[in-house]
Amino acid sequence: TDLSLLRFISAELTRGYFLEHNEAKYTERRERVYTCMRIPKELEKLMFFGIFLCLDAFLYVFTLLPLRVFLAMFRFITLPCYGLRDRRLLQPAQVCDMLKGVILVICYFMMHYVDYSMMYHLIRGQSVIKLYIIYNMLEVADRLISSFGQDILDALYWTATEPKERKRAHIGVIPHFFMAVLYVFLHAILIMVQATTLNVAFNSHNKSLLTIMMSNNFVEIKGSVFKKFEKNNLFQMSNSDIKERFTNYVLLLIVCLRNMEQFSWNPDHLWVLFPDVCMVVASEIAVDIVKHAFITKFNDITADVYSEYRASLAFDLVSSRQKNAYTDYSDSVSRRMGFIPLPLAVLLIRVVTSSIKVQGVLAYVCVVLFYCGLISLKVLNSIVLLGKSCQYVKEAKMEEKLFNPVMTATPGKPAGKQQGTFKSTQGISTDENGSTSVTNQPVHQKENMPSLLVTSNSDQFLTTPDGEEKDISQDSSELKHRSAKKDLLEIDRFTICGNRID
């Protein structure tokens, strides 16, 4: 027995093995480690680009939109001087600009009836646990109302600009307008409650509420990491994370403005807020990195997919600058990411005007200079983004899709059937698993529309032309009963409230 025990211990101490016998397995594990190491860099490059896209759409509301509304009003006033040579009083884009401007003005005056101070003291009097529950409910409500908000605005724009010779299939412009005003007003109040709750957390003495609210971000990891994700699902989650991070930055700006006003704009108090602001931002970045790193690990997704996502967002920007673009870029960002700038802009204008008092000629001169600075920032940001977007589109070899003719769905037919009713001009490359390639995407056909862009499903009811639906070939008839793989360029915020793409 002793000899056998000694022999066993000797064998355990001198036993060898050869990893090269399973080279493929260990090479794959090493690549997974390298992928996780690359995720922070690639993810933050996507986030950086996406946040500046949101900033561009957000600044548009304050800078170019008022000027465009002024030009539309000037055209409407001077219309008798030009005669009625044009069938339209205003162009569709001008009608949409006018509607946006009127909605902003009406909601701004409605927000004056909401008392921020009373709301702050009402929330401050609640217990920590109750505020934690309220904050979670506000996040859920924000996602739900955002998923429906852009649809309400799009329905208003299309109802107001739809050709009049078509059969009446709507309830009228005025009901849609009141629905849009009600949505923007309620969404602005919801964001105000979020900002107020965050402000209460910043001003609490023991910081327990702020700690609990930040820990809520890490609960998000549990709800996302262990789900099955594909490329398209991860793309939608990335868009949602970009929107959430940008919205949090604006909320932090509102909190800082309110706190600085209470302390008579003492710059020393800004350094008191600075550590809490850094903690909020750092927790957001850490949660996003951990979440995406493990999602890509568990679903065997490479880090290169984030460059594809960035190219798809860049494609939206480049295509919106075309002569025959289907939609305004700010609306395109809203559909893609679920970021709707109108409610957030209404709240920020309300907070700024109540926090900063403009008195005297010098103050008005400063306001004009600040507005000119905003316009300069908007123009500079747009130029840089457009240049970077052209570079990303070219690197992804997607520039030819900008000039391919496209086809949208026939009026009155379900959009879901359109997925299988197209003719491809390039062919769709598939891998061994049968999944559609991201860069070789289906190109739709459309007559009499030169040099147009690939449209997403959310845009089709806005841009649907009259015409007959083309027949599909017999070879593709088997695909009717399958759930087609969605192309990245055809995905908007289908999953803003979840991670499922039907």
LUMNU-704711 format. One line per 2 residues: number of its first residue (from 1); their letters; for each residue z negated, x negated, y of C-alpha. Coordinates in steps of 0.02 Angstrom, whole numbers, plus 50000, padded with zeros to 5 digits. Each point is the difference from the previous one (the first is absolute). Example, Ala and Ser with C-alpha at 12.3 -4.5 7.8 and 13.67 -1.06 7.14 Angstrom:
<pts>
1) as) 49610/49385/49775  50033/49931/50172 $
</pts>
This chain:
<pts>
1) td) 50000/50000/50000  49957/49860/50121 $
3) ls) 50163/49912/49962  50098/50161/50031 $
5) ll) 49910/50029/50166  50033/49823/50057 $
7) rf) 50181/50017/49950  50015/50163/50099 $
9) is) 49922/49923/50157  50112/49848/49984 $
11) ae) 50153/50110/49984  49950/50101/50154 $
13) lt) 49975/49842/50102  50164/49918/49949 $
15) rg) 50111/50156/49982  50161/49987/50098 $
17) yf) 50134/50122/50058  50169/49990/50086 $
19) le) 50035/50113/50150  50185/49960/49994 $
21) hn) 50012/50105/49843  49984/50152/50116 $
23) ea) 50088/49928/50151  50075/50164/50062 $
25) ky) 49831/50088/50006  49913/49864/50099 $
27) te) 50147/49977/50117  49992/50186/50039 $
29) rr) 49813/49989/50035  50028/49854/50117 $
31) er) 50135/50097/50092  49879/50144/50021 $
33) vy) 49877/49883/50083  50136/49934/50115 $
35) tc) 50052/50178/50041  49822/50047/50049 $
37) mr) 49994/49845/50109  50162/50051/50087 $
39) ip) 49950/50182/50027  49893/49972/50158 $
41) ke) 50141/49908/50089  50139/50120/49950 $
43) le) 49894/50154/50031  49945/49943/50172 $
45) kl) 50181/49960/50047  50045/50179/49955 $
47) mf) 49848/50069/50090  50036/49895/50155 $
49) fg) 50178/50063/50008  49949/50180/49965 $
51) if) 49862/50001/50131  50123/49942/50132 $
53) lc) 50118/50139/49946  49859/50125/50028 $
55) ld) 49960/49917/50166  50182/50018/50052 $
57) af) 49999/50186/49959  49830/50021/50086 $
59) ly) 50053/49910/50159  50158/50105/50006 $
61) vf) 49893/50153/50038  49925/49918/50155 $
63) tl) 50151/49904/50065  50175/50060/49957 $
65) lp) 49961/50181/49958  49947/50046/50179 $
67) lr) 50159/49918/50067  50108/50091/49873 $
69) vf) 49915/50165/50045  50035/49966/50184 $
71) la) 50184/49966/49962  50013/50159/49897 $
73) mf) 49922/50101/50141  50117/49919/50126 $
75) rf) 50150/50047/49893  49937/50178/49984 $
77) it) 49971/50019/50187  50167/49924/50049 $
79) lp) 50098/50094/49866  50089/50116/50125 $
81) cy) 50074/49846/50082  50088/49951/49839 $
83) gl) 50054/50174/49947  49994/50067/49824 $
85) rd) 50126/49881/49925  49880/49963/49859 $
87) rr) 49946/50138/49882  49822/49934/49999 $
89) ll) 49886/50008/50151  49906/49850/49933 $
91) qp) 50037/49879/49860  49895/50021/49841 $
93) aq) 49905/49838/50035  49960/50060/50176 $
95) vc) 49937/50167/49933  49883/49908/49880 $
97) dm) 49939/49888/50141  49964/50151/50110 $
99) lk) 49903/50083/49859  49897/49843/49969 $
101) gv) 49960/49983/50184  49947/50183/50020 $
103) il) 49892/49990/49843  49914/49843/50067 $
105) vi) 49964/50079/50169  49934/50164/49928 $
107) cy) 49889/49915/49871  49934/49879/50131 $
109) fm) 49938/50143/50109  49932/50091/49847 $
111) mh) 49899/49845/49955  49905/50016/50165 $
113) yv) 49911/50150/49925  49929/49889/49861 $
115) dy) 49838/49919/50057  49991/49823/49931 $
117) sm) 49818/49973/50054  49940/50159/49915 $
119) my) 50094/49953/49843  49921/49826/50003 $
121) hl) 49822/50065/50014  50033/50133/49868 $
123) ir) 50059/49869/49875  49863/49878/50049 $
125) gq) 49867/50128/49954  50059/50010/49819 $
127) sv) 49925/49900/49858  50085/49844/49933 $
129) ik) 50048/50079/49834  50071/50153/50085 $
131) ly) 50104/49891/50117  50063/49901/49851 $
133) ii) 50060/50161/49918  50077/50058/50164 $
135) yn) 50094/49836/50018  50072/50015/49824 $
137) ml) 50052/50179/50032  50085/49947/50162 $
139) ev) 50102/49868/49909  50059/50127/49872 $
141) ad) 50039/50128/50135  50098/49871/50100 $
143) rl) 50110/49960/49851  50029/50184/49961 $
145) is) 50043/50049/50177  50110/49846/50024 $
147) sf) 50101/50045/49846  50043/50168/50078 $
149) gq) 50006/49954/50184  50168/49912/50007 $
151) di) 50078/50143/49902  49942/50120/50136 $
153) ld) 50073/49889/50136  50163/49976/49906 $
155) al) 50015/50187/49973  49980/50025/50188 $
157) yw) 50130/49868/50043  50127/50069/49878 $
159) ta) 49970/50181/50051  50025/49955/50183 $
161) te) 50159/49897/49972  50082/50092/49854 $
163) pk) 50179/50056/50040  49996/50180/50057 $
165) er) 50150/50056/49898  49899/49982/49841 $
167) kr) 49914/50144/49916  49824/50029/50066 $
169) ah) 49880/49934/49868  49844/49966/50102 $
171) ig) 49862/50092/50092  50050/49936/50172 $
173) vi) 49969/49851/50114  49847/50071/50089 $
175) ph) 49896/50030/49840  50045/49825/49940 $
177) ff) 49951/49930/50170  49829/50083/49995 $
179) ma) 49975/49936/49822  50040/49823/50058 $
181) vl) 49881/50013/50150  49862/50066/49888 $
183) yv) 50028/49860/49873  49997/49860/50131 $
185) fl) 49844/50073/50081  49905/50020/49837 $
187) ha) 50052/49828/49938  49944/49922/50166 $
189) il) 49830/50084/49982  49987/49936/49821 $
191) im) 50034/49822/50056  49875/50022/50142 $
193) vq) 49865/50048/49875  50044/49845/49897 $
195) at) 49986/49889/50154  49836/50082/50049 $
197) tl) 49927/49974/49827  50052/49817/50005 $
199) nv) 49923/49986/50174  49835/50070/49937 $
201) af) 50003/49872/49858  50027/49859/50125 $
203) ns) 49855/50057/50108  49875/50031/49860 $
205) hn) 49855/49878/50007  49988/49953/49816 $
207) ks) 50189/49997/49970  49971/50090/49835 $
209) ll) 50133/50130/50036  50129/49868/50042 $
211) ti) 49959/49907/49839  50019/50160/49897 $
213) mm) 50164/50042/50086  50068/49826/49964 $
215) sn) 49945/50012/49818  50105/50157/49991 $
217) nf) 50154/49888/50011  49950/49913/49840 $
219) ve) 49985/50167/49912  50186/50016/50036 $
221) ik) 50029/49854/49881  49924/50097/49856 $
223) gs) 50114/50148/50031  50160/49898/50008 $
225) vf) 49991/49842/49895  49989/50081/49829 $
227) kk) 50147/50119/50024  50175/49967/49937 $
229) fe) 50116/49947/50140  50186/49970/50012 $
231) kn) 50092/49914/50142  50033/50162/50093 $
233) nl) 49820/50057/49985  49938/49832/50064 $
235) fq) 50124/50011/50144  49926/50167/50051 $
237) ms) 49823/49933/49989  50049/49850/50106 $
239) ns) 50071/50116/50134  49840/50102/49996 $
241) di) 49895/49842/50019  50104/49944/50150 $
243) ke) 49974/50169/50084  49814/49999/49961 $
245) rf) 49974/49825/50068  50093/50035/50162 $
247) tn) 49905/50164/50025  49836/49908/49976 $
249) yv) 50049/49874/50133  50031/50141/50124 $
251) ll) 49834/50081/49952  49911/49835/50031 $
253) li) 50085/49990/50171  49936/50175/50041 $
255) vc) 49824/49955/49944  50001/49843/50107 $
257) lr) 50063/50098/50152  49863/50131/49982 $
259) nm) 49864/49870/49977  50058/49893/50146 $
261) eq) 50002/50154/50111  49819/50039/49954 $
263) fs) 49949/49822/50049  50097/50002/50165 $
265) wn) 50133/49882/49932  49879/49857/49978 $
267) pd) 50098/49863/49909  49842/49939/49914 $
269) hl) 49992/50161/49899  50173/49962/49928 $
271) wv) 49926/49852/49907  49869/50117/49927 $
273) lf) 50138/50108/49928  50106/49854/49942 $
275) pd) 49907/49963/49834  50009/50182/49946 $
277) vc) 50186/50009/50042  50031/49842/49900 $
279) mv) 49903/50072/49852  50105/50158/50000 $
281) va) 50164/49904/50010  49947/49871/49869 $
283) se) 49946/50134/49877  50168/50089/50019 $
285) ia) 50097/49839/49968  49890/49950/49852 $
287) vd) 50014/50171/49918  50190/50003/50019 $
289) iv) 50018/49825/49927  49888/50034/49850 $
291) kh) 50080/50169/49968  50179/49938/50005 $
293) af) 49960/49841/49902  49929/50096/49852 $
295) it) 50132/50138/50008  50138/49871/49985 $
297) kf) 49904/49910/49862  49970/50154/49893 $
299) nd) 50178/50066/50023  50095/49835/49983 $
301) it) 50075/50011/50175  50052/49840/50083 $
303) ad) 49953/49951/50177  50184/49999/50049 $
305) vy) 49997/50189/50005  49917/49995/50171 $
307) se) 50153/49915/50074  50103/50144/49930 $
309) yr) 49882/50124/50083  50015/49906/50164 $
311) as) 50190/50003/49986  49996/50188/49973 $
313) la) 49895/50026/50156  50116/49883/50095 $
315) fd) 50149/50102/49939  49925/50156/50082 $
317) lv) 49987/49910/50166  50176/49927/49995 $
319) ss) 50079/50164/49945  49912/50096/50138 $
321) rq) 50088/49891/50129  50172/50053/49941 $
323) kn) 50111/50107/50109  49998/50145/49877 $
325) ay) 49817/49988/49949  49927/50155/49920 $
327) td) 49827/49993/50078  49890/49914/50127 $
329) ys) 49914/49845/49936  49825/50059/50045 $
331) ds) 50028/50153/49891  50070/49890/49862 $
333) vs) 49839/49898/50001  49900/50161/49994 $
335) rr) 50092/50062/49848  49994/49832/49911 $
337) mg) 49817/49957/50031  49919/50165/50047 $
339) fi) 49955/49925/50170  50024/50135/50133 $
341) pl) 49975/49925/50175  49988/50161/50101 $
343) pl) 49819/50052/49956  49938/49822/50015 $
345) av) 50088/49980/50167  49924/50162/50066 $
347) ll) 49825/49941/49954  50024/49826/50073 $
349) ir) 50065/50071/50164  49852/50119/50006 $
351) vv) 49874/49860/49970  50082/49879/50123 $
353) ts) 50012/50128/50141  49819/50053/49976 $
355) si) 49934/49821/49986  50097/49919/50142 $
357) kv) 49996/50076/50174  50152/49965/50109 $
359) qg) 49954/50003/50185  50089/49920/50146 $
361) vl) 50172/49927/50028  49959/49837/49912 $
363) ay) 49948/50094/49843  50165/50094/49995 $
365) vc) 50095/49837/50024  49905/49929/49850 $
367) vv) 50048/50154/49898  50184/49976/50044 $
369) lf) 49991/49815/49955  49913/50042/49837 $
371) yc) 50136/50126/49959  50134/49870/50036 $
373) gl) 49907/49880/49886  49999/50129/49861 $
375) is) 50188/50025/50019  50026/49811/49994 $
377) lk) 49892/49989/49843  50096/50143/49920 $
379) vl) 50170/49923/50038  49946/49827/49943 $
381) ns) 49923/50070/49841  50158/50100/49963 $
383) iv) 50114/49851/50026  49897/49886/49887 $
385) ll) 49985/50136/49867  50187/50034/50003 $
387) gk) 50040/49816/49980  49877/49980/49856 $
389) sc) 50062/50160/49920  50181/49939/50003 $
391) qy) 49941/49839/49918  49904/50092/49863 $
393) vk) 50145/50119/49966  50120/49855/49987 $
395) ea) 49885/49903/49883  49987/50153/49888 $
397) km) 50191/50020/50002  49985/50178/50062 $
399) ee) 50109/49987/50155  50151/50078/49914 $
401) kl) 49902/50160/49975  49994/50024/50188 $
403) fn) 50187/50031/50004  50029/50094/49837 $
405) pv) 50039/50185/50021  49859/50112/49942 $
407) mt) 49983/50179/49944  49858/50121/50028 $
409) at) 49953/50156/49907  50098/50163/50019 $
411) pg) 49911/50134/50104  49904/50123/49897 $
413) kp) 49991/49891/49846  49841/49917/49939 $
415) ag) 49976/49820/50048  49940/49960/49825 $
417) kq) 50172/50033/49928  50078/49877/50118 $
419) qg) 49921/49855/49908  50124/50022/49858 $
421) tf) 50151/50055/50104  50070/49842/50074 $
423) ks) 50137/49877/49969  49955/49819/50010 $
425) tq) 50116/49881/50090  49911/49846/49938 $
427) gi) 49924/50044/49834  49815/49996/49961 $
429) st) 49937/49847/49911  49864/50030/49872 $
431) de) 49883/49882/49913  49951/50001/49818 $
433) ng) 49874/50139/50027  50129/50111/50083 $
435) st) 49919/49993/50172  50115/50003/50151 $
437) sv) 50016/49841/50099  49929/50002/50175 $
439) tn) 50142/49909/50086  50146/50084/49911 $
441) qp) 49969/50176/50057  50101/50161/49980 $
443) vh) 50115/50035/50145  50040/50180/50042 $
445) qk) 50167/50066/50063  50029/50098/50159 $
447) en) 50163/50046/50086  50049/49969/50181 $
449) mp) 49844/49898/50043  50044/49815/50023 $
451) sl) 49871/49861/49993  49845/50099/49958 $
453) lv) 49840/49956/49911  49914/50046/49838 $
455) ts) 49890/50149/50033  49833/50044/49925 $
457) ns) 49964/50170/49925  49888/50045/50146 $
459) dq) 50145/49983/50121  50126/50106/49908 $
461) fl) 49952/50169/50068  50016/49927/50174 $
463) tt) 50172/49925/49971  50079/50113/49870 $
465) pd) 50186/50026/50037  50106/50147/49948 $
467) ge) 50102/49964/49847  50013/50023/49814 $
469) ek) 49900/49903/49874  50102/49877/49900 $
471) di) 50008/50016/49812  49921/49871/49891 $
473) sq) 50087/49911/49858  49970/50047/49821 $
475) ds) 49928/49830/49963  49851/50033/50112 $
477) se) 49968/50178/49942  49862/49941/49885 $
479) lk) 49901/49940/50150  49975/50177/50064 $
481) hr) 49852/50031/49887  49915/49836/50038 $
483) sa) 49887/49957/50144  50108/49879/50100 $
485) kk) 49928/49837/50062  49980/50011/50189 $
487) dl) 50077/49862/50103  49889/49914/50128 $
489) le) 50114/50058/50141  49980/50181/49941 $
491) id) 49811/50000/49999  49896/50063/50144 $
493) rf) 49818/50056/49997  50012/50104/49840 $
495) ti) 49835/49926/49944  49900/49985/50159 $
497) cg) 49857/50091/49915  50019/49918/49830 $
499) nr) 50097/49875/49900  50116/50110/49900 $
501) id) 50187/50018/50027  50070/50150/49910 $
</pts>
